[in-house]
Amino acid sequence: MSKKPSKSIADQLDRYITPFRYDGSGKFHLKDHKTDEKGDLDKETAQEILDANKKRLISFQEKLYAQDRWSLLIVFQAMDAGGKDSAIKAIFEGINPQGCEVRAFKAPNSKELDHDFLWRHVVALPERGHIGIFNRSHYEECLVTRVHPEILAKEKLPAKLVTKSIWKERFEDISAFERYLGRNGTVVLKFFLNVSREEQRLRFLDRLEEPAKQWKFSMDDIKERALWPRYQAVYQDIVRHTSTPHAPWYVVPADHKWFARVVIGSVINAALEKLDLRFPRADRASLQEFEQVRMALEKEGTGGKKRAK
């Protein structure tokens, strides 16, 4: 009796992927996406999935690095206290640091302001075989810069280029940039950690009350919190206009960090599985050379010493 073929990782984890994926087809309203979704999970079961996803990711990353053909760019966007840092730490624990790099983008410096808005992100892209993680990203230029127009003035664009269409143009430029990356072997995964205003309030209080977390808190966080409705409207606009089949957005419920990590880890593993990653195989000539080397090395071991285990 023949065995049934085992389900792919994507199939196993689909219920934690597809409901949160938006590729630009149909309408998108941020208010329709719950921030406190938990799926059918409890915290204990979620931890089991997270642990399994870690093992899968470590295996995939080794093959990605060895094959040296594809690269993976992971984008994290969220409101303050959305859980980006802790998600990165939890999901990528155990990954070989030689093949993975995290870049956090803050306000652009004077050198970066002397270039186009994508420049500093282009120079930070992952090499082939590597995973690059953007903790905040090129989308800040359509987010913070839009909420705070005074930042745009510092970018020294020619006045005639700063028109009412600038945000539409930036959406177009970003989508073209991500399409270009995909055509050159970089898979782009974009996560918006969708946290509620109430959960943000609780996390801010937690930071204020816990000495080990106080360093994370800034008075600027409170100033930005006052602009919550504006930020939500701009995030909705970003997802609507830059979601494509080749670079969709994943709107991740983030009130429960453990569920957010299940979604993120599941998406990453499913994407890597599709690349059919394999360790490179030596050709016949190399195998013959390896055999000669093996024999020579064995002959050297005439002292009778055994290899330490």
SEKOL-740160 format. One line per 2 residues: for each residue x, y, z of C-alpha. Coordinates in Angstrom, 2 decimals. Each point is the difference from the previous one (the first is absolute). Example, Ala and Ser with C-alpha at 12.3 -4.5 7.8 and 13.67 -1.06 7.14 Angstrom:
12.30:-4.50:7.80 ~ 1.37:3.44:-0.66;
This chain:
0.00:0.00:0.00 ~ 1.52:3.31:-1.09;
0.50:2.73:2.53 ~ -1.76:3.32:-0.40;
2.41:2.79:-0.93 ~ 0.85:2.14:3.03;
-1.38:3.51:0.09 ~ 2.34:2.82:-0.89;
0.96:2.49:2.69 ~ -2.12:2.62:-1.76;
-3.03:-2.30:0.13 ~ 0.55:-0.86:3.65;
0.28:3.64:1.01 ~ -2.43:1.55:-2.49;
-2.59:1.04:2.60 ~ 2.68:2.19:1.60;
1.01:1.54:-3.34 ~ -2.79:0.53:-2.54;
-2.48:1.88:2.27 ~ 2.60:2.70:0.59;
1.34:0.33:-3.55 ~ -1.05:2.89:-2.23;
1.37:0.06:-3.56 ~ -1.88:3.02:-1.34;
-3.05:-1.87:-1.29 ~ -3.33:1.18:1.39;
-0.56:2.75:2.52 ~ 2.04:0.60:3.12;
-1.17:1.70:3.19 ~ 2.27:-0.15:3.02;
-2.96:0.09:2.39 ~ -1.14:-3.36:-1.38;
3.14:-1.67:1.36 ~ -0.19:-1.01:3.66;
3.03:0.75:2.14 ~ -0.79:-2.64:2.65;
-0.44:-3.03:-2.28 ~ 1.28:-3.27:1.48;
-1.21:-2.45:-2.62 ~ -0.80:-3.36:1.55;
3.06:0.08:2.25 ~ 0.86:0.31:3.63;
3.37:1.25:1.17 ~ 1.42:-3.47:0.63;
-0.90:-1.31:-3.46 ~ 1.32:3.19:-1.57;
3.36:-0.59:1.68 ~ 0.16:-3.49:-1.51;
-0.59:1.45:-3.47 ~ 2.58:2.72:0.63;
2.60:-2.60:1.05 ~ -0.73:-2.13:-3.08;
0.26:3.07:-2.23 ~ 3.38:0.87:1.53;
1.38:-3.43:-0.88 ~ -1.33:0.29:-3.54;
1.44:3.48:-0.39 ~ 3.46:-1.06:1.18;
-0.02:-2.83:-2.56 ~ -1.22:2.24:-2.82;
2.54:2.71:0.82 ~ 2.91:-2.45:-0.19;
-1.10:-1.05:-3.49 ~ -0.69:3.61:-1.06;
3.53:0.96:1.05 ~ 1.65:-3.03:-1.61;
-1.93:0.27:-3.27 ~ 0.87:3.71:-0.29;
-2.66:0.83:-2.59 ~ -3.01:1.51:1.77;
-0.20:2.63:2.72 ~ -2.82:0.92:2.34;
-0.98:3.52:1.06 ~ -2.36:0.20:2.97;
-1.65:3.34:0.72 ~ -1.53:0.83:3.39;
-2.21:3.04:0.49 ~ -2.08:0.83:3.07;
-1.06:2.73:2.35 ~ 2.26:0.54:3.03;
-0.14:-3.02:2.36 ~ -1.41:-2.11:-2.82;
2.33:-2.88:0.82 ~ 2.52:0.14:-2.85;
3.14:-0.44:2.11 ~ -1.35:-2.87:2.08;
-1.38:-1.76:-3.10 ~ 3.40:0.15:-1.70;
1.70:-1.33:3.12 ~ -2.48:-2.85:0.50;
-0.30:-1.15:-3.62 ~ 3.65:0.18:-1.02;
1.50:-1.49:3.15 ~ 2.59:-2.59:-0.99;
0.50:1.31:-3.54 ~ 3.64:0.10:-1.18;
0.93:3.71:0.29 ~ 2.37:-0.32:-2.99;
-3.02:-0.21:-2.28 ~ -2.42:2.40:1.67;
0.15:3.73:0.70 ~ -2.45:2.37:1.70;
-0.05:3.66:-1.02 ~ -1.97:2.56:2.01;
-0.78:3.21:-1.87 ~ -0.38:3.17:2.02;
-0.21:3.61:-1.22 ~ 2.32:0.46:-3.02;
3.34:1.70:0.65 ~ 1.51:2.80:-2.08;
1.77:-2.38:-2.39 ~ -3.16:-2.01:-0.57;
-1.98:3.20:-0.62 ~ 2.40:0.79:-2.86;
-1.29:-3.07:-1.86 ~ -3.37:-1.19:-1.27;
-2.31:-1.44:2.64 ~ 0.68:-3.63:-0.97;
3.80:0.29:0.00 ~ 0.68:-0.94:3.61;
-2.25:-3.03:-0.32 ~ 1.57:-1.18:-3.25;
3.50:-0.07:1.52 ~ -1.38:-2.07:2.91;
-1.59:-2.72:-2.15 ~ 0.94:-3.61:0.81;
2.59:-1.80:-2.12 ~ -0.87:-3.19:-1.84;
-0.37:-2.80:2.49 ~ -0.82:2.39:2.83;
-3.04:1.09:1.98 ~ -0.34:3.75:0.50;
-2.40:1.40:2.60 ~ -1.11:3.63:-0.16;
-1.27:1.20:3.38 ~ -1.91:2.90:-1.49;
0.79:0.49:-3.66 ~ -0.40:1.96:-3.21;
-3.67:0.33:0.97 ~ 0.91:2.57:2.64;
0.34:2.44:-2.91 ~ -3.72:-0.37:-0.69;
-0.94:-0.15:3.68 ~ 1.87:2.27:2.43;
0.90:2.41:-2.80 ~ -3.65:0.23:-0.97;
-1.20:0.50:3.57 ~ 2.78:2.58:0.57;
0.32:2.02:-3.25 ~ 2.87:2.02:1.47;
2.23:-3.06:-0.48 ~ -0.66:0.09:-3.74;
1.39:3.54:-0.13 ~ 3.35:-1.29:1.31;
0.36:-2.39:-2.93 ~ 0.98:2.89:-2.27;
-2.12:-1.08:-2.93 ~ -0.42:2.57:-2.80;
-3.11:2.00:0.86 ~ -1.79:-0.84:-3.24;
0.16:-3.72:0.86 ~ -1.82:0.39:3.30;
-3.55:-0.18:-1.29 ~ -3.31:-1.42:1.20;
0.95:-3.19:-1.85 ~ 3.21:-0.67:1.90;
-1.42:-2.76:2.20 ~ -1.62:-1.75:-2.95;
3.33:0.24:-1.80 ~ 1.86:-1.45:2.97;
-2.42:-2.90:0.17 ~ 0.68:-0.64:-3.67;
3.77:0.23:0.52 ~ -0.08:-2.41:2.94;
-2.14:-2.53:-1.87 ~ 2.37:0.20:-2.99;
2.98:-0.41:2.35 ~ -1.49:-3.11:1.60;
-0.88:-1.46:-3.40 ~ 3.60:0.59:-1.07;
1.27:-1.80:3.11 ~ -2.25:-2.97:-0.70;
1.24:-0.23:-3.57 ~ 3.55:-0.13:1.31;
-0.47:-2.75:2.57 ~ -0.98:1.90:3.16;
-3.26:-1.16:1.55 ~ -1.74:2.88:1.80;
-2.21:-0.75:3.02 ~ -1.77:2.98:1.61;
-1.60:-0.10:3.45 ~ -2.14:2.69:1.55;
-0.39:-0.83:3.70 ~ -3.52:1.22:0.62;
-0.23:0.94:3.68 ~ -2.94:1.74:1.68;
0.28:3.36:1.69 ~ -1.04:-1.58:3.31;
2.70:-2.66:-0.22 ~ 2.57:2.68:-0.81;
-1.10:1.87:3.15 ~ 0.50:-3.12:2.12;
3.43:-0.65:-1.50 ~ 1.08:3.58:0.66;
-1.10:-0.38:3.63 ~ 1.95:-3.25:0.21;
3.11:1.78:-1.24 ~ -0.43:2.79:2.53;
-0.48:-2.39:2.91 ~ 2.76:-2.47:-0.85;
3.54:1.41:0.54 ~ 1.51:-2.40:-2.54;
-2.37:1.36:-2.68 ~ 0.11:3.72:0.77;
2.81:0.57:-2.49 ~ -2.48:-0.87:-2.77;
-2.30:2.86:0.92 ~ 0.24:3.47:-1.54;
-2.18:3.06:0.42 ~ -0.14:0.11:-3.79;
-2.04:-3.21:0.20 ~ -2.75:1.91:1.80;
0.11:2.82:-2.55 ~ -0.40:-2.50:-2.83;
-2.78:-1.80:1.89 ~ -2.04:3.20:-0.14;
0.10:-0.34:-3.80 ~ -1.40:-3.54:0.08;
-2.96:0.61:-2.40 ~ 2.30:1.62:-2.54;
2.49:-2.86:0.13 ~ -2.77:-2.58:-0.40;
-1.33:1.80:-3.06 ~ 3.46:0.15:-1.56;
0.71:-3.67:0.74 ~ -3.28:-0.90:-1.68;
1.06:2.02:-3.03 ~ 3.42:-1.71:-0.10;
-1.48:-3.50:0.11 ~ -2.62:0.87:-2.61;
2.47:1.47:-2.50 ~ 3.10:-2.17:0.43;
-1.47:-3.49:0.34 ~ 0.73:-2.08:-3.07;
0.06:-3.73:-0.81 ~ 3.82:0.06:-0.01;
0.24:2.00:3.25 ~ -3.23:-0.25:2.01;
-0.49:1.43:3.47 ~ -0.73:-2.22:2.98;
-2.18:1.89:2.47 ~ 0.92:-1.84:3.18;
-2.25:0.13:3.10 ~ 2.51:1.21:2.60;
-1.86:0.40:3.30 ~ 1.09:-3.52:0.91;
3.72:-0.19:-0.73 ~ 0.02:-3.78:0.00;
-2.59:-0.17:-2.77 ~ 1.79:2.67:-2.05;
3.15:-2.13:0.15 ~ -1.90:-3.05:-1.25;
-1.26:1.97:-3.01 ~ 3.39:1.54:-0.83;
1.95:-3.24:0.38 ~ -2.55:-1.91:-2.06;
0.14:2.51:-2.86 ~ 3.81:-0.05:-0.07;
0.24:-3.79:-0.01 ~ -2.66:-0.38:-2.68;
1.82:2.53:-2.20 ~ 3.35:-1.76:0.41;
-1.56:-3.38:-0.74 ~ -1.14:1.27:-3.41;
3.61:0.73:-0.99 ~ 0.85:-3.74:-0.02;
3.27:0.67:1.83 ~ 2.65:-2.72:-0.11;
3.60:-0.45:1.01 ~ 2.20:0.21:-3.13;
1.15:-3.40:-1.27 ~ 3.58:-0.58:-1.08;
0.60:-1.02:-3.63 ~ 1.62:-3.30:-0.97;
3.49:1.49:-0.37 ~ -0.17:1.55:3.46;
-1.22:-3.25:1.53 ~ 3.00:-1.81:-1.49;
2.33:2.62:1.47 ~ -1.74:-0.30:3.38;
0.56:-3.76:-0.03 ~ 3.71:0.48:-0.64;
0.23:2.54:2.81 ~ -1.92:-2.32:2.35;
2.37:-2.84:-0.71 ~ 3.04:2.23:0.55;
-1.37:1.24:3.31 ~ -0.70:-3.54:1.15;
3.58:-1.01:-0.80 ~ 1.25:2.79:2.25;
-1.72:-1.62:2.95 ~ 2.67:-2.67:0.45;
0.46:0.79:3.69 ~ -3.11:-1.92:0.84;
-1.67:2.99:1.67 ~ -3.74:0.08:-0.24;
-1.99:3.14:-0.61 ~ -1.44:1.57:3.13;
-3.78:-0.15:0.05;
